[in-house]
Amino acid sequence: MIDCKTLHSYCHQLLNVDAIADYCPNGLQVEGRAQLEKLMVGVTASEALIAEAEAWGACALLVHHGYFWRGEPEPLVGMKGARVRRLFKNDINLFAYHLPLDVHLELGNNACLVRDFSLQNVRQLKAGGTQGLLWLGELPEPQSAADFAAIVARKLNRQPLLLGDAGRRVRTVALCSGGAQDFIDQAREAGADLFVSGEVSERTTHTARETEISYLAAGHHATERGGVQALGQHLAERFSLQYRFVDIDNPV
């Protein structure tokens, strides 16, 4: 068991939150009970995940996608209001970590993908104004883009969309989880043969077809399951918390 404020302070320092400019608040977004013993983890603080937390008797939810994004309507009405009311009703704390959980060297989403794909000689680049958001590494042996796509499908349990030359020999791979498809030009300029992210835009197709880089859209949700699980397991072990990860299916 741990005090809510103690856990918040620990995560704040562990993820170096103050050093990262983000477009949502990172940390404790909704305050519930003071003492925590059961931690539920998921990608997004959806109503379905909150319902799972309620049924399990969770003291806190830890997610990658929380609330209060820059530019969204501020009133707590409609879908957002219903979610927040349910958290308050059940006295559940909501912790959310966005970009800090993408760039972290060990617990982040991209760090988890690096391990999944066995990348070597890894380095982090600045992208979108955030230091360390774009990752670049090398495969142990060159292989075709199609063969690497098969590895991604197996590791993430989701068939990715491969754009560009499926037969291109791939050695250097860039990656950034989530909706980072517009980093494709920066990935190519950094020397990547292939770029992996979560989502895809119409324009991404033409970049992959007309320049020397292939692209894998591996799923926003699928590429961001790793970080919250790694952080949740770390917190559970350090503070003797009961821990449970719930994967709310999302095809995007």
Summary of the structure (lengths in Angstrom):
residues: 252
radius of gyration: 18.7
end to end distance: 35.3
largest distance: 55.5
contacts: 875
relative contact order: 0.17
helix: 38%
strand: 28%
